[in-house]
Amino acid sequence: MARIFFSVLAVVVAVVFGFYQLRLKPLFNVAGVGRVLEPKGNTNCKAVPQLQACEKIILHAPSGLLYLACSTPSSRTHWTPAVLRLNETGMSQSDYVATYNPDTGKITRLTVLGFTSLRGLSLHGMDVVPSSSNPNELWVYLINHRKPLGGAKASEVGADSVIEIFKTVVGGTSLTHVTTVEDPVILTPNDVVGSPTGKSFHFSNDHGAKTGISRTIELYLTWPRSSVGFCHLDKGCKIAIGKLPGINGITKAKNDTFYVPSAGVPELRVLERQADDTLVVTDIIPTDRLMDNASVDEDGIVWAAGFPDALQMVGEHFEDPTIPSPSSALAFSLNTGKDAYFGQKFKVEKVFEDDGNVASGTTTVVHDPRRGLLFLTGVCSPHLTVCNVRQ
C-alpha cells in the first residue's frame, strides 16, 4: 500500500513540476517576478499632476497637442472592466477628454455637446484622427464602458461597452457627439483605431468573454480568445481577426499596417489590412515583458508601454494607486544592423524604465520626435509624466 502511495505521489509531483516548468515559470518570468530594474531615460522628466488616470493619450503631431482620455485613480479601482473591476457603484461620473499643450503647460477639459446618454462616459481607449475632408477637423473615437441596464449586476454580466464618435477642431474646447456604435461584436473593447471619414474603425477586444470561468481560464492559461473587430456605420460590425492571445491596445501606421501588443504573452503582433478590412498576422516580435497600448511616431517607430512587474501592477497598484508601480517604454523599429541578415527583422530597444516614482503604472506611451518628448501615463497613474529624451 505504501509503495502505491509513493508511486502516485511521485507521479503527482512530476505533473505539478512539469506544469510549473512549462506553464507557470515562463509566465512568472515575463510578468517580472525577480526582474532587476535598470533605470533609464527617467532623469529629465516632470509630472503633470492635474492629469490623472488617463488610460490613453494621442498626439496631434502638427500642433504638438496631446489628447487624453482621463478618469480618477480611485474610480478606476472600482470600475475597470479590462481587469474585471466591475463595481458600478464606484464608477466615475466625471470622466473627460482633455488636451495638454507641452509648450505652454495649458490643460483644457473639453466640453461635451450633444451627448444625451444618462449613463455618461466611462473612458478607456481612444483615437483622434484628422478628417479626410478638412485636416483642421478631428474625429474622436472613444471606448465607453457603460454600466448594464435593467438592474443587472456588472459582476455577473460585465460592462455594456460601446464606441462613441465625436468631432472637434484642432485646439478646440468642445467635443460634439456624432453617434454611439453598439454591436455584439463590440464585446470587451479596449482600444480603437478610427478612420479619417468618421464612418469606420478597428478596435481590440481584450478578452473572449465579459465574465465567467472562461474569462478566468484566459487569464491563467493565455487562451487565445481576444480579437480585433471592424465596424462601418453603413455596413455593421465583424471580426477582422480572432484567436489572438491577450491583446489590448491597437495602433496603425500610415501604410495601413496595424500593431497590437499583448498583456497575455510577451509579443507585439504586426497585422496587414486586407481589401475587406480583415487583418492577417505578418510578423510576431518577441519581447521580455508584457505590454499595453502601442503608438506610432512620425518616424515610423512603434512604441509600447512595457510592464516590468505586471503582478505588482495588477495586485497592488490597481488596488491602491498610491503604491508606485514600475514602468517602461519599448521602441520597435526595422533592424538595419548586420544581424538583420540572420533573421532578426526588428530591433527592440528599452528607452525608458523607472521604479514607479517618476512614472507609475504606465499603460500608454507616446513619443514626439519633433520636440524630443516622451509622454507616459496609465489607467491608475497619479499624473502624466513628460520626459525630454532628445538625443
Residue pairs with C-beta under 8 A, 6 or more apart in sequence:
23 221
27 222
28 34
30 265
30 266
30 288
30 289
30 290
30 310
31 290
31 307
31 309
31 310
31 311
32 289
32 307
32 308
32 309
32 310
32 311
32 312
32 326
33 309
33 311
35 289
35 308
35 309
37 308
37 326
37 353
37 354
37 355
38 350
38 353
39 353
39 354
39 355
40 350
40 351
40 352
40 353
41 329
41 351
41 352
41 353
41 374
41 387
41 389
42 352
42 353
42 354
42 358
42 359
42 387
44 387
44 388
44 389
45 358
45 359
45 385
45 386
45 387
45 388
46 385
46 386
46 387
47 358
47 383
47 384
47 385
47 386
48 100
48 105
48 107
48 383
48 384
48 385
48 386
49 382
49 383
50 107
50 383
51 68
51 70
51 98
51 100
51 107
51 377
51 383
51 384
52 70
52 71
52 72
52 73
52 381
52 382
52 383
53 70
53 71
53 72
53 73
53 75
53 76
53 321
53 378
53 379
53 380
53 381
54 68
54 69
54 70
54 71
54 98
54 364
54 377
54 378
54 381
54 384
55 69
55 70
55 71
55 123
55 124
55 125
55 293
55 363
55 364
55 377
55 378
55 379
56 68
56 69
56 123
56 124
56 125
56 126
56 191
56 293
56 364
57 66
57 67
57 68
57 69
57 364
57 366
57 375
57 377
57 384
58 66
58 67
58 68
58 126
58 127
58 128
58 295
58 366
59 65
59 66
59 67
59 295
59 297
59 366
59 368
59 375
60 66
60 67
60 128
60 130
60 138
60 170
61 298
61 368
61 370
62 170
63 170
63 171
64 101
64 102
64 103
64 368
64 370
64 371
65 99
65 100
65 101
65 170
65 171
66 99
66 100
66 101
66 102
66 366
66 375
67 97
67 98
67 99
67 126
67 128
67 140
68 97
68 98
68 99
68 100
68 377
68 384
69 95
69 97
69 123
69 124
69 125
69 126
69 142
69 143
70 95
70 96
70 97
70 98
70 123
71 92
71 94
71 95
71 122
71 123
71 379
72 92
72 94
73 321
73 322
73 380
73 381
73 382
74 90
74 321
75 90
75 91
75 92
76 85
76 92
76 318
76 321
76 379
76 380
77 85
77 90
77 318
77 319
77 320
77 321
77 380
78 85
78 87
78 88
78 89
78 90
78 91
79 85
79 86
79 87
79 88
79 90
79 91
79 92
79 122
79 145
79 147
80 318
80 379
80 380
81 124
81 145
81 154
81 158
81 159
81 161
81 188
81 210
82 124
82 188
82 190
82 206
82 248
82 379
83 314
83 318
84 211
84 215
85 318
86 154
86 155
86 158
86 159
86 211
87 154
87 155
88 147
88 148
88 153
88 154
91 122
91 147
92 122
93 120
95 120
95 121
95 122
95 123
96 109
96 110
96 112
96 121
96 123
97 109
97 110
97 123
97 126
97 140
97 142
97 166
97 175
98 107
98 108
98 109
98 110
99 107
99 108
99 110
99 171
100 106
100 107
100 384
101 107
102 368
102 371
102 373
102 375
102 386
108 173
110 168
110 172
110 173
110 174
110 175
111 173
111 174
111 175
112 121
112 166
112 174
112 175
112 177
113 174
113 175
113 176
113 177
114 176
114 177
115 121
115 164
115 166
115 175
115 177
116 177
117 146
117 180
119 146
119 147
119 160
120 146
121 142
121 144
121 164
122 144
122 145
122 146
122 147
122 159
123 142
123 143
123 144
123 145
124 143
124 144
124 145
124 189
124 190
124 191
124 379
125 142
125 143
125 189
125 190
125 191
125 192
125 203
125 204
125 249
125 250
125 293
126 140
126 141
126 142
126 143
126 191
126 192
127 139
127 140
127 141
127 191
127 192
127 193
127 194
127 201
128 138
128 139
128 140
128 141
128 194
129 138
129 139
129 141
129 194
129 195
129 196
130 136
130 137
130 138
130 139
130 196
131 137
131 138
131 139
131 167
131 196
131 197
131 198
132 196
132 197
136 169
136 170
137 167
137 168
137 169
137 170
138 167
138 168
138 169
138 170
139 165
139 166
139 167
139 194
139 195
139 196
139 197
139 198
140 165
140 166
140 167
140 168
140 175
140 194
141 163
141 164
141 165
141 166
141 192
141 193
141 194
141 201
142 163
142 164
142 165
142 166
142 192
143 161
143 163
143 189
143 190
143 191
143 192
143 203
144 161
144 162
144 163
144 164
144 180
145 159
145 160
145 161
146 159
146 160
146 161
146 162
147 154
147 159
147 160
148 154
148 157
148 158
148 159
148 160
149 160
155 211
156 211
157 210
157 211
158 188
158 210
158 211
159 210
160 182
161 186
161 187
161 188
161 189
162 180
162 181
162 182
162 186
162 189
163 180
163 181
163 182
163 186
163 189
163 192
163 201
163 203
163 231
164 177
164 179
164 180
164 181
165 177
165 178
165 179
165 180
165 181
165 194
165 198
165 201
166 175
166 176
166 177
166 178
167 175
167 176
167 178
167 198
168 174
168 175
168 176
178 198
179 233
181 201
181 231
181 233
181 237
183 231
183 236
183 237
184 237
185 205
185 229
185 231
185 237
185 238
185 239
186 203
186 205
186 229
186 231
186 237
187 205
187 207
187 208
187 209
187 210
187 229
188 205
188 206
188 207
188 208
188 209
188 210
188 226
189 203
189 204
189 205
189 206
189 229
190 203
190 204
190 205
190 206
190 247
190 248
190 249
190 250
191 203
191 204
191 248
191 249
191 250
191 251
191 293
192 201
192 202
192 203
192 204
192 250
193 201
193 202
193 203
193 250
193 251
193 252
193 258
194 200
194 201
195 201
199 232
199 233
199 234
200 230
200 231
200 232
200 233
200 277
201 230
201 231
202 228
202 229
202 230
202 240
202 250
202 252
202 258
202 277
202 279
203 228
203 229
203 230
203 231
203 250
204 226
204 227
204 228
204 229
204 247
204 248
204 249
204 250
204 260
205 226
205 227
205 228
205 229
206 226
206 246
206 247
206 248
206 263
207 215
207 218
207 225
207 226
207 246
208 214
208 215
208 218
208 223
208 225
208 226
208 227
209 215
209 218
209 225
214 223
214 225
217 223
218 225
218 226
218 246
218 264
219 264
222 245
222 246
222 264
222 265
223 245
224 243
224 244
224 245
224 246
224 264
225 242
225 243
226 244
226 245
226 246
226 247
226 248
226 264
227 239
227 240
227 241
227 242
227 243
227 244
227 247
228 239
228 240
228 241
228 242
228 244
228 247
228 250
228 258
228 260
228 271
228 279
229 237
229 238
229 239
229 240
230 237
230 238
230 239
230 240
230 277
230 278
231 237
231 238
232 277
238 277
238 278
240 277
240 278
240 279
241 271
241 278
241 279
241 280
241 281
244 260
244 262
244 269
245 262
245 264
245 265
245 267
246 262
246 263
246 264
246 265
247 260
247 261
247 262
247 263
247 264
247 269
248 260
248 261
248 262
248 263
248 291
248 292
248 293
249 260
249 261
249 291
249 292
249 293
249 294
249 304
249 364
250 258
250 259
250 260
250 294
251 258
251 259
251 293
251 294
251 295
251 296
251 302
252 258
252 259
252 296
253 259
253 296
253 300
253 302
254 296
254 300
256 272
256 273
257 270
257 271
257 272
257 273
257 282
258 270
258 271
258 272
258 273
258 279
259 268
259 269
259 270
259 271
259 294
259 296
259 302
259 332
260 268
260 269
260 271
260 294
261 267
261 268
261 269
261 291
261 292
261 293
261 294
261 304
261 305
262 268
262 269
262 290
262 291
263 290
263 291
263 292
263 307
263 310
264 290
265 290
266 286
266 287
266 288
266 289
266 290
266 291
267 284
267 285
267 286
267 287
268 284
268 285
268 287
268 291
268 294
268 302
268 304
268 332
269 281
269 283
269 284
269 285
270 281
270 282
270 283
270 284
270 285
271 279
271 280
271 281
271 282
272 279
272 280
272 282
273 279
274 280
283 345
283 346
285 332
285 346
285 348
287 306
287 330
287 348
289 306
289 307
289 308
289 310
289 328
289 330
290 306
290 307
290 310
291 304
291 305
291 306
291 307
291 330
292 304
292 305
292 307
292 362
292 363
292 364
293 304
293 305
293 363
293 364
293 365
294 302
294 303
294 304
295 302
295 303
295 304
295 364
295 365
295 366
295 367
296 302
296 303
297 303
297 366
297 367
297 368
297 369
298 368
298 369
298 370
299 369
300 333
301 331
301 332
301 333
301 367
301 369
302 331
302 332
302 333
303 329
303 330
303 331
303 332
303 365
303 366
303 367
304 329
304 330
304 332
304 365
305 327
305 328
305 329
305 330
305 362
305 363
305 364
305 365
305 376
305 378
306 327
306 328
306 329
306 330
306 350
307 313
307 326
307 328
308 326
308 327
308 328
308 353
309 325
309 326
312 325
312 326
313 325
313 326
313 361
316 323
316 325
317 323
317 324
317 325
317 356
317 360
317 361
317 380
318 361
318 379
318 380
321 360
321 361
321 380
321 381
321 382
322 382
324 355
324 356
324 357
324 360
324 361
325 356
325 360
325 361
325 378
326 353
326 354
326 355
326 356
327 352
327 353
327 354
327 356
327 358
327 359
327 360
327 361
327 362
327 376
327 378
328 350
328 352
328 353
328 354
328 362
329 350
329 351
329 352
329 353
329 362
329 365
329 367
329 374
329 376
330 348
330 349
330 350
330 351
331 348
331 349
331 350
331 351
331 367
332 346
332 347
332 348
333 346
333 347
333 349
334 340
334 345
334 346
334 347
335 344
335 345
335 346
335 347
336 347
337 344
337 347
351 374
351 389
352 359
352 365
352 374
352 376
352 387
352 389
358 385
358 387
359 376
359 377
359 381
359 385
359 387
360 378
360 381
360 382
361 378
361 379
361 380
361 381
362 376
362 377
362 378
362 381
362 385
363 377
363 378
363 379
363 381
364 376
364 377
364 378
365 374
365 375
365 376
366 374
366 375
367 373
367 374
367 375
367 389
368 374
368 375
371 390
372 388
372 389
372 390
372 391
373 386
373 387
373 388
373 389
373 390
374 386
374 387
374 388
374 389
375 384
375 385
375 386
375 387
376 384
376 385
376 387
377 383
377 384
377 385
